[in-house]
Amino acid sequence: MLSYQHAYHAGNLADVHKHGILSWILAYMTEKPKPLSYLETHAGRAVYDLSAAAARKTGEAAQGIARLESSLPPDHPYRTSLDACRAAHGADSYPGSPWIANHLLRADDTLHLAELHPAEHAALSDALTGAHCLHEDGLAMALSRTPPTPRRGLLLCDPSYEVKTEYATIPDFFTKLHRRWPVGVLVLWYPILTSGAHKPMTAALHSALTGGWQHEVRFPPAREGHGMIGSGLFVINPPYGLPEAAARVGHLFDTL
């Protein structure tokens, strides 16, 4: 979706949920000395400026990371990624998922990052010179590069869902992807909207893929009339300990 730009939403409550859990998975997977592959279908620009007009216009970062970061344990990989990003890019910077992955992964790990928006892809390439930053459709990229080398690894898919047909096509995409890469940890992010648009999609995922694991948090809308009231993750091949780690991230939202 070429009209979508995450700069308006970076650091929001959904990012806190997604990045808190993603960073834990990556930190857990890198505890083993074996190299891994990381693929992302909708990478964005990797680093965001929360003092910029786009972030201030929506106020979503102020309702998100600004409210919750003080509750993050100092040794959590999300906390350490935030600190490292700010040290590298300034106090108002925020790391997107590609930056977090690049920070937590090791020299012998491989990153394949797809971004279709020309300006976002250019910014991504500038920010992460050591990654494979691909200017192409993310779902097509994932299918063409799986199984990756090395086969051990993780894929993150977090579409904007501004194209409403994505809710219907995602289950088939994940079914094909899992068939091609049965050992991959496959992570899907989705918004929880007042419309409940995600429910048929997650039901189809559970029906097609046995062993899938789901985690959701709810939160107040960022502003009056805003339709997103929560954030969800669906994970195929969830790593050991993920439910407990996700519950700790979920507790951050209890005070909202």
C-alpha positions in Angstrom: 0.0 0.0 0.0 2.0 3.0 -1.3 -0.1 5.6 0.6 0.7 4.1 4.1 3.7 5.6 6.0 4.4 4.3 9.5 5.9 7.6 10.6 2.5 8.7 11.7 2.1 5.6 14.0 5.7 4.8 15.1 6.0 4.1 18.8 2.2 3.6 19.3 0.7 1.1 21.6 0.6 -1.6 18.9 4.3 -1.1 18.3 5.0 -1.5 22.0 3.2 -4.8 21.9 4.7 -6.0 18.6 8.3 -4.9 19.3 8.3 -6.0 22.9 7.5 -9.6 21.9 9.5 -9.6 18.6 12.7 -8.5 20.5 12.2 -11.2 23.1 11.9 -13.9 20.3 15.0 -12.6 18.6 17.0 -12.5 21.8 15.9 -16.0 22.6 16.8 -17.4 19.2 20.3 -15.8 19.2 21.1 -17.6 22.5 22.0 -20.6 20.3 25.2 -20.3 18.3 23.6 -21.4 15.1 23.0 -18.6 12.5 19.5 -17.6 11.4 17.6 -15.8 8.7 15.3 -12.9 9.4 12.7 -11.9 6.8 10.3 -8.9 7.0 7.5 -8.2 4.4 6.6 -4.6 5.2 9.8 -3.1 6.6 9.2 0.6 6.6 12.1 3.0 7.1 13.8 1.3 10.1 14.3 4.5 12.2 11.6 7.1 13.0 11.8 10.6 14.5 9.1 11.0 17.2 9.6 14.8 17.3 8.7 15.1 13.6 5.4 16.6 12.5 4.0 13.2 11.4 4.4 11.7 14.9 3.2 14.8 16.6 0.1 15.1 14.4 -1.4 11.8 15.5 -0.1 11.8 19.1 0.2 8.0 19.0 3.8 7.8 20.2 2.8 10.0 23.2 0.0 7.6 24.0 2.4 4.6 23.4 6.1 4.3 24.1 6.2 7.6 26.0 3.7 6.2 28.5 5.0 2.7 28.9 8.8 2.7 28.5 9.3 3.5 32.2 7.7 0.2 33.0 10.1 -1.8 30.8 12.7 -3.9 32.7 16.2 -2.4 32.0 17.5 -5.7 30.7 14.6 -6.4 28.3 15.8 -6.6 24.7 13.2 -4.0 23.7 14.5 -1.6 26.3 18.1 -2.1 25.2 17.1 -1.7 21.6 15.4 1.6 22.4 18.6 2.8 24.2 20.9 1.8 21.4 18.7 3.5 18.8 18.7 6.7 20.7 22.4 6.6 21.2 22.9 6.2 17.5 20.2 8.5 16.1 19.2 10.9 18.9 16.9 11.1 21.9 13.7 11.4 19.8 14.4 8.4 17.6 12.4 5.2 17.6 13.5 1.8 16.2 11.2 0.0 13.8 11.3 -3.8 13.7 14.1 -3.9 11.0 16.3 -1.8 13.2 15.6 -3.9 16.3 16.3 -7.1 14.3 19.5 -5.7 12.9 20.6 -4.6 16.4 19.9 -8.0 18.1 21.1 -10.3 15.3 24.7 -11.3 14.8 27.2 -10.9 12.0 26.6 -14.3 10.6 22.8 -13.9 10.5 21.0 -12.8 7.4 18.3 -10.1 7.0 15.9 -9.8 4.0 13.8 -6.7 4.2 11.1 -5.8 1.7 9.6 -2.3 1.3 7.5 -1.2 -1.7 7.2 2.5 -1.0 10.1 4.2 -2.8 10.9 6.8 -0.2 10.6 4.4 2.7 12.8 1.9 0.9 15.5 4.5 0.3 15.4 5.4 4.0 15.6 1.8 4.9 18.6 1.2 2.7 20.4 4.2 4.2 19.7 3.1 7.7 20.7 -0.6 7.4 23.6 -0.9 4.9 24.4 -4.5 5.9 20.9 -5.9 5.2 19.3 -7.1 2.0 16.8 -4.2 1.5 14.5 -5.1 -1.4 12.3 -2.8 -3.3 9.5 -5.3 -4.0 6.2 -6.7 -2.8 6.8 -8.3 0.6 4.6 -11.3 0.3 6.1 -12.2 -3.1 9.6 -11.7 -1.6 8.8 -14.1 1.3 7.5 -16.8 -1.0 10.4 -16.5 -3.4 13.1 -16.7 -0.7 11.8 -19.5 1.4 13.2 -21.7 2.6 16.0 -19.3 3.3 19.6 -20.0 4.0 20.2 -20.6 6.8 16.9 -22.4 7.3 16.6 -21.6 11.0 14.9 -18.2 11.4 12.0 -15.9 11.7 9.6 -14.0 9.4 7.6 -10.9 10.5 4.6 -9.9 8.4 2.8 -6.7 9.5 0.7 -5.2 6.7 -1.1 -1.9 7.0 -4.4 -3.6 6.4 -5.5 -0.5 4.5 -6.1 -2.9 1.6 -9.1 -4.7 3.1 -8.6 -7.9 1.0 -5.4 -8.6 3.1 -7.6 -10.0 5.8 -8.8 -12.6 3.4 -5.5 -13.4 1.6 -3.2 -13.6 4.7 -4.3 -17.2 5.8 -3.6 -18.6 2.3 -0.2 -16.8 2.3 0.8 -18.2 5.7 -0.3 -21.7 4.7 1.9 -21.6 1.6 4.7 -20.1 3.6 4.6 -22.7 6.3 4.5 -25.5 3.7 7.7 -24.1 2.1 9.4 -23.3 5.4 8.0 -25.7 8.1 10.7 -24.9 10.6 10.4 -21.1 10.4 9.0 -19.0 13.2 6.3 -17.1 11.4 4.9 -14.0 13.1 1.8 -12.1 11.9 0.8 -8.8 13.4 -2.8 -7.5 13.1 -4.8 -4.6 14.5 -7.8 -5.2 16.6 -10.5 -2.8 15.4 -13.9 -1.9 16.6 -15.2 -3.6 13.5 -13.7 -7.0 14.5 -12.3 -7.4 11.0 -9.5 -9.6 12.3 -11.7 -12.3 13.6 -12.4 -14.3 10.4 -8.7 -14.1 9.5 -7.5 -15.5 12.8 -10.2 -18.2 12.8 -9.0 -19.2 9.3 -5.4 -19.3 10.5 -6.2 -21.6 13.4 -8.2 -23.8 11.1 -5.5 -24.1 8.5 -2.4 -24.2 10.8 -2.3 -26.5 13.8 -0.2 -25.3 16.7 -0.5 -21.6 16.0 -0.3 -19.4 19.0 -2.1 -16.1 19.5 -1.6 -13.1 21.8 -3.7 -10.0 22.0 -3.8 -6.8 24.1 -6.5 -4.2 24.3 -6.0 -0.5 24.9 -8.0 2.8 24.6 -8.2 4.4 21.2 -5.4 6.9 20.6 -7.9 9.7 20.0 -11.6 10.2 19.6 -13.0 8.2 16.7 -9.8 6.1 16.2 -10.8 2.6 15.3 -7.9 0.6 16.7 -8.5 -0.7 20.2 -5.9 -3.5 20.4 -3.0 -5.4 18.9 -2.6 -9.0 18.0 0.1 -11.5 17.1 -0.3 -14.9 15.5 2.8 -17.1 15.7 3.5 -20.4 14.0 6.2 -22.5 15.7 6.3 -20.3 18.8 9.6 -20.6 20.7 9.7 -22.2 24.1 8.8 -19.7 26.8 7.0 -17.3 24.5 3.6 -17.4 26.3 5.2 -16.4 29.6 7.4 -13.6 27.9 4.3 -12.3 26.1 2.3 -12.2 29.3 5.0 -10.0 30.8 4.7 -7.6 27.9 0.9 -7.7 28.1 1.1 -6.6 31.8 2.5 -3.3 30.6 -1.0 -2.5 29.2 -2.8 -3.2 32.5 -2.4 0.4 33.7 -3.9 2.0 30.6 
